[in-house]
Every structure is written in C-alpha cells, then in structure tokens.
Amino acid sequence: MRNLSRVTSSIKATIFMCICSLLSAAAIATTTAPSSLAIALRAHAASQTAQKNQACAAIQPFYWEIGNQTETLASASVGGRTYTANTEMPIASATKWIFGAYAVQARQGRLSESDIAALNMTSGYTNFGSTSCVKLLPSRRDSQTVNECFMAENRQGGHNNDFDVESVGKFHYNGGHFQRLALELGLGADNNTALQRDMQMYLGTDIAFTFGSPQLAGGINTSASQYAIFLRKILSKQLYIGDLLGAHSVCTNPKTCASAVYAPVPAKLSWDYSLGHWVESDPVTGDGAFSSAGAFGFYPWIDKTKTYYGVLARQGKSGSGDDSATCGGLIRKAWMTGRVQ
C-alpha cells in the first residue's frame, strides 16, 4: 500500500508540474503576443495610409520606413520601385539635423550662447543664397571650400556672409547661420571631401554621405537607410544631441511670434526650431515630433516620445518638403495610434 501511495503521489506531482508549465507558457504568450500584435497593427495602419491617403497618393512614388533605436520595423516603396532604402539623393535641408548633431558632438554637448544662436537661427546671418555655392564644373565643385561658399556673392544681392544686426535674437531661416558656425568649428578650409571626412570623425564612419556643395545647411547627398543609421544613433544616445532634441527652441511663425522674421513652413503652422531641427509643436495640428524636411521632399523625423524614427524619401521639385511632411506626419500618426489615416 505504501508503494502504491508513493506512485500516486508521484503521478500527482508530475501532473501538477505539467499544469504549472502550461500555465507559465500561457502567461508568457499572453505577455508577448500584444507587443507583436501592436507592431503588426502599426505597420498595417502606416502602410495603408502611405498607399491610400490622399495626401500620400499625391506625392507617390516614395519610400518610407519606421524603426526604433536598433532596427527597421516597417518599410515599403510606394507607387513603384523608383525609391528604395538605398536610393541616394540630395536631401537639402535635412542636412541641417546632421550638422546640428555634428556641432553638438564637436562641443561635447556643451554649447556656447553663440553656438545656440547659430543652431536655432537667431544669430543674424540671414543673407545666404544656396544657389551661389552650386557649381556645375567638377573641378570647381570639388575645390570650393566652406569659407569660399560663405564669402560668395548672393545672386539676389549682397554676399552670403552679410550680417544683419537687427536680426540678432530673431528667428530667420537661412543657411548663413550654419555656414558661419562651421568656420568657428574649424571647417572653413574644407572642400566637399574634407567636410565629409571631418564630420564623420564625430558622427561615425558608419553613416555614409557625401557633399554636393560645401553647405552645412543643405549640401548632403545620402539615402534613407543611411539617414536611418543617424536617427538610430540619436535614439540610442550615441550622439549628444539625443539628450538635446527640442532644446533651446524658438518660435518661428511671424504671424504668431513677435521674434520671428521668416520661416519656410506653411503660414498656418506654428512650429518651433531647435538645434538644426524643427519641433512640430503647432497648438492645433502638431504632435511634438522632431523633424528636418528637405526642399526636394526628403523628410526624416523622431516622434515626441523619442521611441521611433521615420524617413520618407523622394526627390521632387523645390518646395516638395511641405507635402512630404504632411504625408510623413500622417504615416507617423497611423503608426503611433494603430489606425489608418
């Protein structure tokens, strides 16, 4: 009888252990499934928005991707394969975020008042004309330096390095602020090749880009995949600017801000400007995202929570950045809410 009792106890113990294992497995499944489901829902909502929302359909073809600090979570080429993750293109003003990160890195996160004024465009250098630094002859393009670009005549009048004392302390969107700061950071003698090399020394050689002209506010050529590496390094705090997103921001809309002179975004939007990047803080439509749209339609962003990044990549006519920002913002909203926009 005692042996039978031992066998019965052993069977009960085994059954109990099996039940516990099953319950444990069920608990793990219950814990992990929603996370996987959330990503699937987000990806579906973002994909459908990119394909079918009117604002996004109007700018196709384009490539978009969204990820976190370690990887890409969703991506697609929309409207054909004209643009992919690796399509290189001029990113125009999306260069500003990269230079802003470089400047902060070069200063080891400790910015002077002069640095801040340059990076949030209140330093008074407001007459820079980007086209004056675009050279068609390869020999001239390859030899032009940051300082030569800054000293050049502006085709609209005056010179790129003109200083307006009345604009000091006022937001005026212009590449002159960044060009002047580049000189202070020791980049004045750099041509396109040297500029790439010197910036990679601080940002990392894992971010691949080139300069088409030595403009710190708009001269970079790169791809969505390479810009995504840069954004992941911000999210993972590998770059000092990861702790300074939105810092030292100023208001930018002359209609709603007495200290603003000029902003290129639509007049209906009241965004702020931080260290080489926008803060999409409009009180009506803004979601607080950080971004840096380029004139030809390249639109990178990091969401307000600093959890996700996104890139919308295409090359349209000058002024296409606003339309990309509209579509990109809708894709971001779809991703953050899990609802098709």
C-alpha positions in Angstrom: 0.0 0.0 0.0 2.8 2.3 0.9 4.4 1.7 -2.6 1.0 2.4 -4.3 0.7 5.6 -2.2 4.2 6.7 -3.4 3.3 6.1 -7.0 0.0 8.0 -6.7 1.9 10.9 -5.1 4.5 10.9 -7.8 1.8 11.0 -10.5 0.0 13.9 -8.8 3.3 15.8 -8.5 4.0 15.2 -12.2 0.5 16.4 -13.2 0.9 19.4 -11.0 4.2 20.3 -12.6 2.7 19.9 -16.1 -0.2 22.1 -15.2 2.2 24.8 -13.9 4.3 24.6 -17.0 1.2 25.0 -19.2 0.1 28.0 -17.1 3.5 29.5 -17.3 3.7 29.1 -21.1 0.2 30.7 -21.4 1.2 33.6 -19.2 4.3 34.2 -21.4 2.2 34.0 -24.6 -0.3 36.5 -23.1 2.5 38.8 -22.2 4.4 38.8 -25.5 1.5 38.5 -28.0 0.2 42.0 -27.7 3.6 43.5 -28.4 3.9 41.5 -31.6 0.3 42.3 -32.5 0.9 46.0 -31.8 3.7 46.2 -34.3 1.6 44.4 -36.9 -1.2 46.8 -36.4 1.0 49.8 -36.5 2.7 48.5 -39.7 -0.6 47.8 -41.4 -2.0 51.2 -40.5 1.1 53.0 -41.7 1.2 51.0 -44.9 -2.4 51.6 -45.8 -2.0 55.3 -45.0 1.1 55.6 -47.2 -0.7 53.9 -50.1 -4.2 55.3 -49.9 -4.4 58.6 -48.0 -5.0 61.4 -50.5 -2.0 63.4 -49.2 0.3 60.5 -49.7 -1.1 59.3 -53.0 -0.4 62.8 -54.4 3.3 62.5 -53.8 4.0 58.9 -54.9 6.4 57.4 -55.7 8.3 57.4 -52.4 10.0 55.2 -49.9 9.2 55.2 -46.2 10.4 53.4 -43.2 9.9 53.4 -39.4 12.1 51.9 -36.8 13.4 52.1 -33.3 16.9 52.6 -31.8 18.1 49.1 -33.0 16.3 48.2 -36.3 13.8 49.0 -39.0 10.3 47.8 -38.0 8.4 48.5 -41.2 9.2 49.9 -44.7 8.0 49.9 -48.3 8.4 51.5 -51.7 5.1 53.1 -52.7 4.0 53.8 -56.2 6.7 51.7 -57.8 10.4 51.0 -57.1 11.7 54.4 -58.1 12.9 54.9 -54.5 14.2 52.3 -52.1 16.1 52.3 -48.9 19.4 52.7 -50.7 18.4 55.3 -53.3 20.9 58.2 -52.9 19.6 61.7 -53.4 20.2 65.3 -52.4 18.5 65.8 -49.0 18.7 69.6 -49.0 17.7 71.0 -45.6 17.6 67.5 -43.9 21.4 68.3 -43.9 20.7 70.7 -41.0 19.9 68.0 -38.5 23.2 66.2 -39.3 25.2 69.4 -39.0 23.4 70.2 -35.8 24.3 66.8 -34.4 27.9 67.3 -35.5 28.2 70.7 -33.9 26.8 69.4 -30.6 29.2 66.4 -30.8 32.2 68.6 -31.5 31.4 70.7 -28.5 30.8 67.5 -26.4 27.3 68.6 -25.6 28.4 71.9 -24.1 27.1 74.7 -26.3 28.0 78.4 -26.0 25.4 81.1 -26.5 26.9 81.7 -29.9 26.6 78.1 -30.9 22.9 78.0 -29.8 22.1 81.2 -31.7 23.6 79.8 -34.9 21.8 76.4 -34.5 18.4 77.9 -33.8 18.9 80.5 -36.5 18.9 83.7 -34.4 22.5 84.7 -35.0 21.9 87.4 -37.6 23.5 85.8 -40.7 20.4 86.0 -42.9 21.6 86.6 -46.5 23.0 83.3 -47.5 21.9 82.1 -51.0 22.3 78.4 -51.5 22.4 78.5 -55.3 25.6 80.7 -55.3 27.5 77.7 -54.0 26.3 75.1 -56.5 29.0 74.6 -59.1 28.5 72.7 -62.4 32.1 72.2 -63.3 33.5 69.2 -61.4 36.9 70.8 -60.8 35.2 73.9 -59.3 32.7 71.8 -57.4 35.5 69.7 -55.9 37.7 72.5 -54.9 35.3 75.0 -53.4 35.6 75.4 -49.7 33.2 76.2 -46.9 34.7 79.7 -46.5 34.6 80.4 -50.2 30.9 79.4 -50.2 30.3 81.8 -47.3 32.1 84.7 -48.9 30.4 84.3 -52.3 28.1 86.9 -53.8 24.4 86.2 -53.3 22.7 86.2 -56.7 19.8 88.2 -55.1 22.2 90.9 -53.8 24.9 91.3 -51.2 27.1 88.5 -50.0 26.4 85.2 -48.3 28.3 86.4 -45.2 26.3 89.6 -44.7 25.4 90.2 -41.1 22.2 91.9 -40.0 22.4 93.2 -36.5 18.6 93.9 -36.5 18.0 90.1 -36.9 20.1 89.1 -33.9 17.8 87.3 -31.4 15.1 86.8 -34.1 14.4 83.6 -35.9 15.2 83.9 -39.6 15.5 80.6 -41.5 18.7 80.8 -43.5 21.9 78.8 -44.2 24.2 81.6 -43.2 23.9 80.8 -39.5 25.3 77.3 -40.0 27.9 78.4 -42.5 29.3 80.9 -40.0 29.3 78.3 -37.2 31.2 75.9 -39.5 34.0 78.5 -39.7 34.1 78.7 -35.9 34.3 74.9 -35.7 37.4 74.9 -37.9 35.8 73.7 -41.2 36.4 76.8 -43.3 39.2 75.3 -45.5 37.2 72.1 -46.1 36.1 71.2 -49.6 33.3 68.6 -50.1 35.6 65.6 -49.5 37.3 67.0 -46.4 33.9 68.1 -45.0 32.6 64.6 -45.2 35.7 63.2 -43.5 35.7 65.8 -40.7 32.1 65.4 -39.9 32.3 61.6 -39.9 35.1 61.9 -37.3 32.5 62.9 -34.8 29.3 61.3 -36.2 30.9 58.0 -37.1 32.0 56.4 -40.4 29.0 54.1 -40.2 26.9 57.0 -41.6 27.7 57.3 -45.3 27.1 60.6 -47.0 28.7 63.0 -49.5 28.5 66.7 -50.1 27.4 68.1 -53.4 28.4 71.6 -52.3 30.1 72.7 -49.0 26.9 73.9 -47.4 26.2 72.9 -43.9 22.6 73.7 -44.2 21.8 71.9 -47.4 24.7 70.2 -49.2 24.4 66.5 -48.3 23.6 63.5 -50.6 22.6 60.3 -48.9 19.9 57.6 -48.7 17.1 56.7 -46.4 19.0 53.7 -45.0 22.0 55.8 -44.1 19.9 58.6 -42.6 18.1 55.9 -40.5 21.5 54.9 -39.0 21.9 58.5 -38.0 18.5 58.6 -36.4 19.0 55.4 -34.6 22.2 56.8 -33.1 20.2 59.7 -31.8 17.6 57.5 -30.2 20.2 55.2 -28.6 22.0 58.3 -27.2 25.2 57.5 -29.1 25.2 61.2 -30.1 24.9 64.1 -27.6 22.0 65.6 -29.5 19.9 62.6 -28.3 19.6 64.5 -25.0 19.0 67.8 -26.7 16.1 67.2 -29.0 13.9 70.3 -28.8 16.4 72.1 -26.6 16.8 75.9 -26.9 13.9 76.0 -29.3 12.4 79.3 -30.5 9.1 80.2 -32.1 9.2 80.6 -35.9 5.9 81.9 -37.3 5.9 85.7 -37.9 2.1 85.7 -37.7 2.1 84.4 -34.2 5.6 85.1 -32.9 7.0 88.7 -32.5 10.6 87.4 -32.5 10.3 85.6 -35.9 11.1 87.1 -39.2 10.9 84.3 -41.8 10.0 80.6 -41.8 9.6 78.3 -44.9 6.8 76.2 -43.5 3.2 77.0 -44.4 1.9 80.1 -42.6 -0.9 78.1 -40.9 1.7 76.2 -38.9 3.4 77.5 -35.8 6.3 75.2 -35.3 9.4 75.8 -33.1 13.0 75.4 -34.2 15.7 73.8 -32.1 19.3 72.8 -32.8 19.2 72.2 -36.5 15.7 70.6 -36.4 12.1 71.5 -36.2 9.7 70.8 -33.3 6.3 70.2 -34.8 4.6 71.9 -31.9 1.6 73.6 -33.6 -1.1 74.0 -31.0 -3.8 72.7 -33.3 -2.2 70.1 -35.5 1.2 69.4 -34.0 2.3 66.2 -32.3 5.6 67.4 -30.9 7.7 65.4 -33.3 11.3 66.4 -34.2 12.0 66.7 -37.9 14.1 68.2 -40.7 12.3 68.3 -44.1 14.4 69.0 -47.2 13.3 71.2 -50.1 13.1 68.3 -52.5 11.0 66.0 -50.4 13.3 64.1 -48.0 11.6 64.0 -44.6 13.2 62.5 -41.5 11.6 62.5 -38.1 11.7 61.2 -34.5 8.5 61.0 -32.5 7.8 63.1 -29.4 8.4 60.1 -27.1 11.9 59.5 -28.7 10.9 55.9 -29.3 10.6 55.7 -33.1 12.2 57.3 -36.1 10.9 57.6 -39.6 12.1 58.6 -43.1 10.1 59.5 -46.2 12.4 59.7 -49.2 11.7 61.1 -52.6 13.1 63.7 -54.9 10.5 66.2 -56.2 10.7 69.8 -57.3 11.9 72.5 -54.9 9.4 73.1 -52.2 8.3 69.5 -52.0 9.3 69.2 -48.4 6.0 70.5 -47.1 4.0 67.8 -48.9 6.3 65.1 -47.7 6.0 66.4 -44.1 2.2 66.3 -44.4 2.2 62.7 -45.7 5.0 61.7 -43.3 3.1 63.1 -40.4 0.1 61.1 -41.3 2.1 57.9 -41.6 3.6 58.7 -38.2 0.1 59.2 -36.7 -1.0 55.9 -38.2 2.0 54.1 -36.7 1.6 55.7 -33.2 -2.2 55.1 -33.0 -2.5 51.9 -35.0 -5.3 53.5 -37.0 -5.3 54.1 -40.7 -5.3 57.8 -41.6 
